[in-house]
Amino acid sequence: MNLVTHHIAPDAEFHRHAARLILGFAQAAGNPADLSAATVVLPNLKLAAPLAQAMGALHAGPLLLPQMLTLSGLAEPWLAPLQALPDSRRQLLLHGLLRSKDWFDEGLLWEVVAELVALFDTLTEAAVALPADEDALLSSLEAAFALHDSSSLAFEAKLVNTLWLAEAQGRPSRAMARLLAGRRAVEALSGPLIVVAEHANTTLIDPLLAQAAVHVPTMLLLPDRAQAQGPLAATLLAAWPLEAAPSLHERVSALPSQAASGARERIRFIANDSLEALGQAVADRVLAWLRAGKRNIALIAADRLAARRARALLEREGVLVLDETGWKMSTTRVAAVVDTWLEVLASDAYHRAVVDLLRSPLLFADVPSLQGGAVNLRIEALINTRGLVSGLDRMLAEIEGSDAEAAAVLLRLREARRAMAPQQVGSIADWLRRLEKSLQMLGAGEAFSRDQAGREWFEWLHARIAELSDDEARFSFSSWRAWFNRQMDACLFRDESIDSPVVMTHLAATRLRSFDAAVVIGADAEHLAPPRAAAWLSHAGVRRQLGLPGLEAERQRLQEDLAGLLLASGETVIAWQCLRRDEELMPAAELAVLSTALGLACGEGVVEKPVVLGIAASPAVGPVSLPQPRLPPDRVPKRLSASAMQTLLDCPYRYFARYVLRLAEVEELSEAMEKRDFGEQLHAILNRFHQAYPVLSACDTGELLARLESLTDDAFQEVVTRNFQDHAWRLRWRERLAGYIRWQCEREAAGWRWAAGEEPIERDHELSRGHTLRLHGRIDRRDSRGDDAALLDYKSRNLTALRKQAADPDDVQLAFYALLKGTHIAEAAYVALDDDTVALAAIESPESRAAGLHDCITTSFEAMHAGAGLPANGADRACAWCDMRGLCRKEWMT
């Protein structure tokens, strides 16, 4: 066997040492200036450029470089003849086998398939075969779990053995095909082979090395931390020994005095109290490195959420980040549009999904008004005002004839839905073709083609259609969508257009690479952990029984990856979030040991808290008083309602924002009935009831109750059909019907008669200098007794709360109605409909209250015309729920 092995320290000098050994090995095999016959297999193509530069620097004169590729690249040319089964086809075959067995619920099948694929690939790559039959596999599982006669283990053994044997028939999986292709590629080599291993464990590549060594000169370059020299290497060896060693305290005590201080200069530990602090600390450190001239900086994204925040902060400062890890395709805006469209189909045009879809800039590029948002706002307003929770046909029927542009958009949605046909079944390829056609009908084709993620998404779509075009398995829309969602999570998108000195990657991708500086983002025990094994292989006993390496090997590999990063980087920051929702987050175990070792050696703690760089605000540039805008005479409102007057009294600035600037939150559709909706229903029911029965005294109580129950059922029928849970509101009101009839009869016995309901009233309010203010409102109910009138306002609240409101001198609603109606107001009261008994909460002396309100309105609006300011001086209770609190900034300024 012609195999030479060299051990090299995985530090910043790795490429130079590897280049020297490669040149020497090739020189012994032939022309030292021509290495083109040699093949160098690298764990990562990112190593090719620095390795080539190192070989060029060591060799004097021209040099023909060897072919440098990964093991997958070496095998790729030999894959085609093997006709490997695409992963998508493989998943469908396993899904079909599982569905035919009827062992699982349909909704779980794709998840089970994913677990089985991971299991079979792990076994294939490790060259491990399952026991020959189901009974032998069951015996292995029982031995692993120390169980006997377990029905669950018997089922697992039957499941795995059946599908393992079924998959072994026919075309090989891509994992198996890569192994076979690798062997053929090695057999075809005619020149030296140099393999750079990514870690010390070469079990997976040993068969290929042995095969290659029979035919050609072969050299293996192994990273070996034991070969590393210097203070940092010694400190790491003390913290993370490579073999059995004494206690940590003893190992640290044996360190040379300068070792810990040298390591401390290259490693910093930063614990952050929040996600925002973590992102800011990372961004600050990267910016400082760039200012110091460092141009090869790595961000190791263990915590992807914190990494995204750090990236956003860097981009705010104009620093782009090259992301090598990529993002799930499902997180791109292209996939978000597709998912929203599928949600529209699945939910029968659920209103939120429809609004989100129409807001997308990637759809309806040929509808200018929609791009500007006009049609979208009109459709959203229609949905909210008419309570259209879902139902595309119903939305279209409501808007046809009143808004041609909006109707055209909804019509296109309906046509695209018809093309998608979600109520039918189809093959995976059929569904993908329908999806592409429906998106083209929605005007997405051109926009997707202009977007890099959109182009990659279309490439993915066409590749899957080609792979699965001859598969005839039929799927419902929901089952196909479950498959599609998993595919979007598995597919990665990388933005190749960015060129930056700052690179975001994952820990495994840093193996044997050197950096000027690096920062590990999210080094807590939750995020910085070995990759999760397939669930079926997560038990140590099962792995041992099958001949797989234990999970401790993954933990050791994580430790060596961290050591390699620290050794190969000029400076490293290890940062994590140490507090989340008041719970402490511990650093990863390896890093906790390392920080402890450094602390023992240095005699002090090494974990830092980030320094927040704050700048004191200058009073010269900030506002000195609360806002109090003054209105030009032509901007003073000409109309006033009871709610507007109440707003003016509560806070003049809020009145200014709402009724002068006309700012207000967009009213959202309530999917379930709320207390306000309940009150509106009661208003309508009682108005129709009293129009039919102005006087109840002469009528049969049973007839009255039946009529009121019928009106109640009619009013609640639509809302209950839309949401059955709203049936509780109907039952709540029905319990009070008899009490209401009894209260009304008692009122009639006192001489009062129902006179009008939902009565609109307007009157002019004269101001000085010829100005006039139009008062307007709608009175829920007006009763009469001779010349006297009673103004009643229905409230779906309890009597105690209403009496407190009526007694409040700042409550203007009833006084405003009394002012609108004029004289002979004997009574103004709230009617408590949602209490054990129906009763009144009246204000005292309604005409006196109306006169006082008259003077208040006059004074307030004449002051506005005279240029008085409208200050933000609302009481705390008014500010607590104010939707303008972010505009006035009262809380910030006081």
ZAMARGU-4260 file (C-alpha; in steps of 0.2 Angstrom, whole numbers, plus 5000, padded with zeros to 4 digits):
<rodrens>
0) 5000/5000/5000 | 5007/5017/4994 | 4999/5028/5008 | 5009/5042/5017 | 5001/5051/5031
5) 5006/5068/5038 | 4999/5077/5054 | 4998/5096/5053 | 4992/5109/5066 | 4975/5116/5061
10) 4981/5134/5064 | 4984/5149/5053 | 5000/5141/5045 | 4990/5125/5040 | 4990/5130/5021
15) 5008/5134/5020 | 5013/5117/5029 | 5001/5108/5017 | 5007/5117/5002 | 5025/5112/5006
20) 5021/5094/5009 | 5010/5093/4993 | 5025/5101/4983 | 5037/5088/4990 | 5026/5074/4987
25) 5022/5079/4969 | 5041/5082/4966 | 5045/5065/4971 | 5033/5058/4958 | 5039/5068/4943
30) 5041/5086/4937 | 5040/5098/4952 | 5034/5112/4941 | 5019/5102/4933 | 5007/5096/4946
35) 4992/5095/4934 | 4992/5076/4935 | 4989/5076/4954 | 4972/5077/4962 | 4970/5086/4978
40) 4953/5082/4988 | 4948/5096/4999 | 4934/5096/5013 | 4929/5113/5007 | 4932/5122/4990
45) 4935/5138/5001 | 4952/5130/5004 | 4958/5130/4986 | 4962/5148/4984 | 4973/5150/5000
50) 4981/5133/4996 | 4985/5138/4978 | 4993/5155/4984 | 5003/5145/4997 | 5010/5133/4984
55) 5014/5148/4972 | 5023/5157/4986 | 5034/5142/4990 | 5038/5137/4972 | 5051/5148/4963
60) 5045/5150/4945 | 5030/5145/4935 | 5019/5131/4942 | 5005/5121/4935 | 4993/5118/4949
65) 4985/5101/4953 | 4966/5098/4951 | 4958/5103/4967 | 4940/5098/4971 | 4929/5090/4985
70) 4925/5072/4987 | 4908/5075/4979 | 4916/5084/4965 | 4928/5070/4962 | 4913/5058/4961
75) 4901/5069/4951 | 4907/5064/4934 | 4903/5046/4938 | 4886/5048/4945 | 4876/5049/4929
80) 4879/5031/4923 | 4873/5025/4940 | 4856/5033/4938 | 4854/5038/4956 | 4837/5040/4962
85) 4833/5059/4965 | 4829/5063/4983 | 4812/5069/4978 | 4808/5053/4970 | 4815/5043/4984
90) 4804/5052/4996 | 4788/5049/4986 | 4793/5030/4985 | 4794/5029/5004 | 4778/5039/5006
95) 4769/5027/4994 | 4775/5012/5004 | 4770/5020/5021 | 4753/5025/5014 | 4750/5008/5007
100) 4753/5000/5024 | 4741/5012/5033 | 4752/5013/5048 | 4752/5031/5051 | 4740/5046/5050
105) 4741/5054/5033 | 4747/5071/5041 | 4762/5062/5049 | 4768/5053/5033 | 4780/5066/5027
110) 4788/5068/5044 | 4791/5050/5045 | 4798/5049/5028 | 4811/5063/5032 | 4816/5053/5048
115) 4818/5037/5038 | 4828/5046/5024 | 4840/5053/5037 | 4842/5036/5045 | 4846/5027/5029
120) 4858/5040/5023 | 4867/5039/5040 | 4869/5020/5039 | 4874/5021/5020 | 4888/5034/5023
125) 4894/5024/5038 | 4894/5008/5028 | 4883/5000/5041 | 4870/4987/5036 | 4854/4983/5046
130) 4852/4965/5052 | 4846/4954/5039 | 4828/4951/5045 | 4815/4959/5056 | 4818/4948/5071
135) 4837/4951/5071 | 4834/4969/5071 | 4821/4968/5085 | 4834/4958/5095 | 4846/4972/5093
140) 4834/4985/5098 | 4828/4975/5114 | 4847/4973/5118 | 4849/4992/5116 | 4834/4997/5127
145) 4836/4982/5139 | 4817/4978/5135 | 4809/4962/5130 | 4792/4959/5122 | 4790/4977/5118
150) 4776/4980/5105 | 4782/4998/5101 | 4800/4991/5097 | 4793/4977/5087 | 4783/4990/5077
155) 4799/5000/5074 | 4809/4985/5069 | 4795/4980/5057 | 4794/4998/5050 | 4813/5001/5047
160) 4816/4984/5041 | 4802/4984/5028 | 4807/5001/5021 | 4825/4998/5022 | 4823/4982/5011
165) 4811/4990/4999 | 4823/5005/4996 | 4837/4993/4993 | 4828/4987/4977 | 4830/4996/4961
170) 4840/5012/4958 | 4853/5017/4972 | 4850/5033/4983 | 4861/5048/4980 | 4871/5043/4996
175) 4874/5026/4989 | 4878/5032/4972 | 4891/5044/4978 | 4900/5030/4987 | 4900/5020/4971
180) 4905/5034/4960 | 4919/5039/4972 | 4926/5021/4971 | 4925/5022/4952 | 4934/5039/4952
185) 4948/5033/4962 | 4950/5018/4951 | 4952/5030/4936 | 4966/5040/4944 | 4982/5041/4934
190) 4992/5053/4945 | 4995/5056/4963 | 4981/5058/4975 | 4982/5070/4990 | 4968/5070/5002
195) 4966/5084/5015 | 4955/5077/5029 | 4943/5089/5038 | 4946/5081/5055 | 4956/5067/5063
200) 4942/5054/5061 | 4944/5046/5044 | 4933/5031/5046 | 4922/5036/5031 | 4936/5039/5019
205) 4947/5025/5024 | 4940/5013/5011 | 4944/5025/4997 | 4961/5029/5003 | 4965/5011/5004
210) 4958/5008/4986 | 4968/5023/4979 | 4984/5018/4987 | 4984/5002/4977 | 4984/5011/4961
215) 4993/5028/4963 | 5004/5037/4976 | 4992/5043/4990 | 4995/5056/5004 | 4984/5060/5018
220) 4985/5076/5027 | 4977/5075/5044 | 4974/5090/5055 | 4981/5087/5073 | 4979/5099/5087
225) 4994/5090/5096 | 5005/5098/5083 | 5001/5116/5087 | 5013/5127/5096 | 5012/5143/5106
230) 5003/5150/5121 | 4985/5148/5114 | 4988/5130/5109 | 4995/5125/5126 | 4980/5133/5134
235) 4968/5124/5123 | 4977/5108/5127 | 4975/5111/5145 | 4956/5115/5144 | 4952/5102/5131
240) 4965/5087/5133 | 4966/5075/5118 | 4968/5060/5130 | 4965/5055/5148 | 4972/5069/5159
245) 4972/5075/5177 | 4960/5087/5184 | 4957/5104/5176 | 4965/5113/5191 | 4981/5103/5189
250) 4982/5105/5170 | 4980/5124/5172 | 4993/5124/5186 | 5006/5116/5174 | 5004/5129/5161
255) 5018/5141/5158 | 5015/5159/5165 | 5014/5167/5148 | 5003/5154/5140 | 4986/5161/5148
260) 4990/5179/5145 | 4995/5175/5127 | 4978/5166/5125 | 4969/5180/5134 | 4975/5192/5120
265) 4967/5182/5107 | 4950/5176/5115 | 4936/5187/5122 | 4921/5180/5130 | 4906/5192/5130
270) 4889/5188/5139 | 4874/5199/5134 | 4858/5202/5143 | 4847/5202/5128 | 4846/5198/5109
275) 4848/5216/5104 | 4863/5218/5115 | 4871/5203/5107 | 4868/5209/5090 | 4874/5227/5094
280) 4890/5219/5103 | 4894/5209/5087 | 4891/5224/5076 | 4902/5235/5086 | 4916/5223/5087
285) 4916/5220/5068 | 4916/5238/5064 | 4931/5241/5076 | 4940/5227/5066 | 4936/5235/5050
290) 4942/5251/5056 | 4958/5243/5062 | 4961/5236/5044 | 4956/5218/5046 | 4949/5212/5030
295) 4945/5193/5033 | 4932/5192/5046 | 4921/5177/5050 | 4904/5178/5059 | 4899/5160/5065
300) 4880/5160/5066 | 4876/5148/5079 | 4861/5158/5084 | 4853/5163/5067 | 4841/5176/5075
305) 4855/5185/5083 | 4866/5184/5068 | 4852/5192/5057 | 4851/5206/5070 | 4869/5209/5069
310) 4869/5208/5050 | 4855/5221/5050 | 4865/5233/5061 | 4880/5231/5050 | 4870/5234/5034
315) 4863/5250/5043 | 4882/5256/5044 | 4885/5251/5025 | 4894/5235/5029 | 4887/5221/5018
320) 4889/5203/5024 | 4892/5188/5012 | 4882/5174/5019 | 4889/5157/5015 | 4876/5147/5025
325) 4861/5153/5015 | 4844/5155/5021 | 4829/5143/5020 | 4820/5147/5004 | 4804/5148/5015
330) 4811/5164/5022 | 4813/5173/5006 | 4799/5185/5000 | 4796/5175/4985 | 4792/5160/4995
335) 4782/5171/5007 | 4771/5176/4992 | 4769/5158/4986 | 4764/5153/5004 | 4751/5167/5006
340) 4743/5162/4989 | 4742/5144/4995 | 4735/5150/5012 | 4721/5159/5002 | 4717/5143/4993
345) 4717/5133/5009 | 4707/5145/5019 | 4694/5149/5006 | 4701/5167/5005 | 4703/5171/5023
350) 4703/5189/5024 | 4720/5192/5031 | 4728/5181/5018 | 4719/5190/5004 | 4725/5207/5011
355) 4743/5201/5013 | 4743/5194/4995 | 4737/5210/4988 | 4750/5220/4997 | 4764/5210/4989
360) 4774/5220/4976 | 4778/5204/4967 | 4760/5201/4961 | 4749/5211/4949 | 4763/5221/4941
365) 4751/5225/4927 | 4739/5233/4939 | 4746/5251/4942 | 4732/5256/4954 | 4736/5240/4965
370) 4755/5244/4965 | 4751/5261/4972 | 4740/5253/4985 | 4723/5261/4981 | 4714/5246/4976
375) 4721/5236/4990 | 4715/5249/5002 | 4697/5249/4995 | 4696/5230/4995 | 4703/5230/5013
380) 4690/5243/5018 | 4676/5232/5010 | 4682/5217/5020 | 4682/5226/5036 | 4665/5236/5034
385) 4655/5221/5028 | 4663/5208/5039 | 4669/5197/5026 | 4680/5185/5035 | 4682/5173/5021
390) 4674/5167/5004 | 4682/5174/4988 | 4665/5172/4979 | 4656/5182/4992 | 4669/5196/4992
395) 4668/5197/4973 | 4649/5197/4974 | 4649/5212/4987 | 4661/5222/4976 | 4655/5219/4958
400) 4646/5234/4951 | 4653/5246/4964 | 4672/5246/4960 | 4677/5239/4943 | 4696/5239/4947
405) 4694/5230/4963 | 4682/5217/4955 | 4695/5214/4941 | 4708/5210/4954 | 4697/5198/4964
410) 4691/5190/4947 | 4709/5186/4943 | 4711/5178/4960 | 4696/5167/4956 | 4703/5162/4939
415) 4719/5158/4947 | 4710/5148/4960 | 4701/5138/4946 | 4718/5135/4938 | 4725/5128/4954
420) 4709/5117/4958 | 4713/5114/4976 | 4697/5103/4978 | 4705/5090/4966 | 4719/5078/4968
425) 4734/5076/4957 | 4752/5071/4956 | 4766/5081/4964 | 4771/5087/4946 | 4753/5091/4942
430) 4752/5102/4957 | 4768/5111/4953 | 4762/5114/4936 | 4746/5121/4942 | 4755/5132/4955
435) 4766/5139/4941 | 4751/5143/4930 | 4741/5151/4944 | 4756/5162/4948 | 4758/5167/4930
440) 4740/5172/4930 | 4743/5183/4946 | 4757/5192/4937 | 4771/5185/4947 | 4782/5178/4932
445) 4790/5194/4927 | 4793/5200/4945 | 4800/5183/4950 | 4812/5183/4935 | 4819/5200/4941
450) 4822/5193/4959 | 4837/5182/4962 | 4828/5171/4974 | 4813/5171/4962 | 4824/5164/4948
455) 4831/5151/4959 | 4814/5146/4965 | 4808/5144/4947 | 4824/5133/4944 | 4819/5122/4959
460) 4801/5121/4952 | 4806/5115/4935 | 4819/5103/4942 | 4806/5095/4953 | 4794/5094/4938
465) 4807/5085/4927 | 4811/5073/4941 | 4793/5068/4946 | 4784/5070/4929 | 4782/5051/4927
470) 4776/5048/4945 | 4758/5044/4946 | 4754/5045/4965 | 4739/5056/4968 | 4739/5068/4982
475) 4726/5080/4990 | 4730/5099/4991 | 4733/5098/5009 | 4745/5083/5008 | 4754/5091/4993
480) 4756/5107/5003 | 4764/5098/5017 | 4777/5091/5005 | 4779/5108/4997 | 4782/5116/5014
485) 4795/5104/5019 | 4804/5106/5002 | 4804/5125/5005 | 4812/5123/5022 | 4825/5111/5015
490) 4830/5121/5000 | 4843/5135/5003 | 4845/5152/4995 | 4862/5160/4994 | 4864/5178/4988
495) 4880/5176/4977 | 4880/5194/4972 | 4889/5201/4988 | 4907/5203/4989 | 4913/5208/5007
500) 4927/5206/5019 | 4914/5200/5032 | 4908/5182/5029 | 4894/5174/5039 | 4896/5155/5040
505) 4893/5140/5051 | 4906/5132/5063 | 4909/5116/5052 | 4913/5127/5037 | 4927/5135/5046
510) 4937/5119/5046 | 4956/5123/5041 | 4952/5141/5036 | 4961/5155/5043 | 4953/5172/5047
515) 4960/5189/5053 | 4946/5189/5066 | 4931/5179/5070 | 4916/5180/5081 | 4905/5166/5087
520) 4887/5172/5088 | 4876/5163/5100 | 4889/5152/5110 | 4876/5146/5123 | 4872/5128/5126
525) 4856/5128/5116 | 4863/5135/5100 | 4881/5129/5100 | 4878/5110/5101 | 4882/5095/5090
530) 4870/5092/5075 | 4854/5082/5080 | 4855/5064/5075 | 4840/5056/5067 | 4827/5052/5080
535) 4829/5033/5078 | 4848/5034/5080 | 4848/5046/5095 | 4849/5032/5108 | 4867/5027/5112
540) 4863/5009/5114 | 4855/5008/5097 | 4870/5016/5089 | 4881/5004/5098 | 4871/4989/5093
545) 4871/4994/5074 | 4890/4998/5074 | 4889/5017/5072 | 4900/5029/5081 | 4893/5035/5098
550) 4886/5053/5099 | 4901/5058/5110 | 4911/5058/5093 | 4900/5073/5087 | 4903/5082/5104
555) 4922/5079/5101 | 4921/5085/5084 | 4912/5101/5090 | 4926/5104/5102 | 4940/5102/5089
560) 4931/5113/5077 | 4931/5127/5090 | 4949/5123/5094 | 4953/5125/5075 | 4944/5141/5073
565) 4953/5149/5088 | 4970/5143/5082 | 4967/5149/5064 | 4960/5166/5069 | 4970/5181/5074
570) 4957/5186/5086 | 4941/5178/5092 | 4926/5185/5101 | 4914/5172/5109 | 4897/5180/5112
575) 4880/5174/5118 | 4864/5179/5126 | 4865/5175/5144 | 4847/5180/5149 | 4831/5176/5141
580) 4814/5179/5148 | 4822/5181/5166 | 4830/5164/5164 | 4849/5162/5163 | 4857/5154/5148
585) 4873/5145/5151 | 4887/5145/5138 | 4891/5129/5128 | 4900/5116/5140 | 4916/5117/5130
590) 4917/5136/5131 | 4912/5135/5150 | 4927/5124/5153 | 4939/5135/5142 | 4933/5151/5151
595) 4935/5143/5168 | 4953/5137/5163 | 4958/5155/5158 | 4950/5162/5173 | 4960/5150/5184
600) 4976/5154/5175 | 4974/5173/5174 | 4967/5174/5192 | 4952/5184/5187 | 4935/5182/5178
605) 4936/5182/5159 | 4918/5184/5154 | 4914/5202/5150 | 4898/5212/5148 | 4897/5223/5133
610) 4901/5242/5135 | 4886/5252/5129 | 4892/5268/5121 | 4879/5281/5125 | 4878/5299/5120
615) 4869/5311/5132 | 4856/5321/5123 | 4858/5340/5121 | 4844/5350/5128 | 4848/5362/5114
620) 4842/5350/5100 | 4827/5343/5110 | 4809/5350/5112 | 4807/5360/5128 | 4788/5359/5129
625) 4773/5348/5125 | 4765/5351/5108 | 4750/5362/5107 | 4746/5366/5089 | 4736/5381/5084
630) 4723/5380/5070 | 4721/5392/5056 | 4703/5398/5056 | 4699/5388/5040 | 4705/5372/5048
635) 4694/5373/5063 | 4681/5359/5062 | 4663/5364/5056 | 4655/5348/5063 | 4655/5341/5081
640) 4648/5324/5088 | 4647/5318/5106 | 4662/5307/5104 | 4672/5321/5096 | 4667/5333/5111
645) 4672/5319/5123 | 4689/5318/5114 | 4692/5337/5115 | 4688/5337/5134 | 4699/5321/5137
650) 4714/5328/5127 | 4714/5343/5115 | 4729/5336/5106 | 4721/5320/5103 | 4706/5329/5096
655) 4718/5338/5084 | 4726/5322/5078 | 4710/5313/5075 | 4698/5327/5069 | 4709/5340/5061
660) 4723/5329/5054 | 4711/5315/5052 | 4723/5301/5059 | 4715/5285/5065 | 4720/5267/5066
665) 4713/5256/5052 | 4699/5247/5059 | 4702/5228/5058 | 4689/5215/5055 | 4684/5206/5071
670) 4683/5188/5067 | 4674/5184/5083 | 4660/5195/5090 | 4666/5208/5103 | 4657/5218/5116
675) 4655/5232/5104 | 4647/5221/5091 | 4636/5213/5104 | 4630/5231/5108 | 4626/5235/5090
680) 4616/5219/5088 | 4605/5224/5103 | 4602/5241/5096 | 4596/5234/5080 | 4585/5220/5088
685) 4577/5232/5100 | 4574/5245/5087 | 4565/5233/5076 | 4555/5226/5091 | 4548/5243/5096
690) 4544/5248/5078 | 4533/5232/5078 | 4527/5234/5096 | 4527/5253/5101 | 4516/5249/5116
695) 4518/5232/5125 | 4505/5234/5139 | 4491/5228/5128 | 4500/5213/5121 | 4502/5195/5127
700) 4519/5192/5136 | 4521/5176/5127 | 4519/5184/5110 | 4531/5198/5114 | 4544/5185/5120
705) 4542/5174/5105 | 4544/5190/5094 | 4559/5196/5103 | 4567/5179/5102 | 4563/5178/5083
710) 4571/5194/5080 | 4586/5189/5091 | 4589/5173/5081 | 4587/5182/5064 | 4600/5195/5070
715) 4613/5183/5076 | 4610/5170/5062 | 4624/5177/5051 | 4637/5179/5064 | 4634/5162/5072
720) 4635/5154/5054 | 4652/5163/5052 | 4658/5158/5070 | 4648/5146/5080 | 4657/5152/5096
725) 4647/5168/5094 | 4632/5157/5099 | 4637/5161/5117 | 4632/5180/5114 | 4615/5175/5108
730) 4612/5164/5123 | 4618/5178/5134 | 4605/5190/5127 | 4591/5178/5126 | 4593/5175/5145
735) 4588/5194/5147 | 4573/5195/5135 | 4560/5192/5149 | 4568/5205/5160 | 4568/5218/5146
740) 4550/5215/5143 | 4546/5216/5161 | 4556/5232/5163 | 4547/5240/5147 | 4530/5236/5154
745) 4535/5244/5171 | 4541/5260/5161 | 4524/5261/5152 | 4515/5259/5168 | 4524/5275/5174
750) 4517/5284/5158 | 4532/5283/5146 | 4529/5277/5128 | 4542/5273/5115 | 4543/5287/5102
755) 4558/5284/5091 | 4573/5274/5089 | 4590/5277/5080 | 4585/5295/5078 | 4597/5306/5069
760) 4597/5324/5075 | 4607/5339/5069 | 4607/5357/5075 | 4617/5373/5072 | 4627/5380/5086
765) 4630/5399/5084 | 4647/5406/5088 | 4654/5424/5088 | 4660/5433/5073 | 4648/5423/5062
770) 4655/5406/5064 | 4643/5391/5065 | 4646/5374/5072 | 4635/5359/5066 | 4631/5347/5081
775) 4625/5330/5075 | 4622/5313/5083 | 4610/5298/5083 | 4600/5295/5098 | 4597/5276/5102
780) 4579/5279/5109 | 4567/5293/5113 | 4552/5291/5124 | 4538/5303/5127 | 4526/5307/5142
785) 4515/5321/5137 | 4527/5336/5132 | 4542/5328/5141 | 4555/5318/5132 | 4567/5304/5139
790) 4583/5301/5129 | 4590/5284/5132 | 4606/5276/5126 | 4608/5257/5126 | 4623/5250/5134
795) 4629/5232/5135 | 4637/5235/5152 | 4633/5232/5170 | 4623/5245/5180 | 4636/5249/5193
800) 4649/5255/5179 | 4635/5265/5170 | 4630/5274/5186 | 4648/5278/5189 | 4649/5285/5171
805) 4633/5295/5172 | 4639/5303/5189 | 4655/5309/5181 | 4654/5327/5176 | 4666/5325/5162
810) 4655/5312/5153 | 4646/5322/5139 | 4636/5309/5129 | 4619/5311/5137 | 4621/5330/5140
815) 4626/5331/5122 | 4610/5322/5116 | 4600/5333/5128 | 4608/5349/5120 | 4604/5342/5102
820) 4586/5338/5107 | 4583/5355/5115 | 4570/5358/5129 | 4557/5348/5139 | 4571/5334/5143
825) 4564/5326/5158 | 4576/5311/5158 | 4593/5306/5150 | 4599/5290/5155 | 4610/5274/5150
830) 4600/5258/5149 | 4610/5243/5157 | 4605/5229/5146 | 4619/5217/5151 | 4615/5215/5169
835) 4604/5203/5180 | 4591/5216/5179 | 4587/5230/5166 | 4588/5247/5174 | 4593/5265/5171
840) 4608/5275/5175 | 4602/5293/5174 | 4611/5310/5175 | 4604/5323/5186 | 4596/5339/5178
845) 4599/5335/5160 | 4594/5352/5154 | 4606/5360/5166 | 4620/5348/5160 | 4616/5353/5142
850) 4617/5371/5146 | 4634/5369/5154 | 4640/5359/5139 | 4633/5373/5127 | 4644/5385/5136
855) 4659/5374/5136 | 4657/5371/5117 | 4656/5389/5114 | 4671/5394/5124 | 4682/5380/5117
860) 4678/5383/5098 | 4679/5402/5100 | 4696/5399/5108 | 4701/5388/5093 | 4696/5402/5081
865) 4706/5415/5091 | 4722/5404/5089 | 4722/5395/5106 | 4734/5380/5106 | 4728/5362/5108
870) 4740/5354/5121 | 4743/5336/5125 | 4737/5337/5143 | 4726/5322/5144 | 4725/5313/5161
875) 4733/5296/5164 | 4717/5287/5162 | 4714/5295/5145 | 4732/5292/5139 | 4732/5273/5144
880) 4723/5268/5129 | 4726/5282/5117 | 4731/5278/5099 | 4740/5294/5097 | 4752/5292/5112
885) 4766/5289/5100 | 4762/5306/5091 | 4762/5318/5105 | 4777/5309/5115 | 4770/5315/5131
890) 4777/5300/5141 | 4794/5303/5133 | 4795/5322/5137 | 4787/5322/5154
</rodrens>
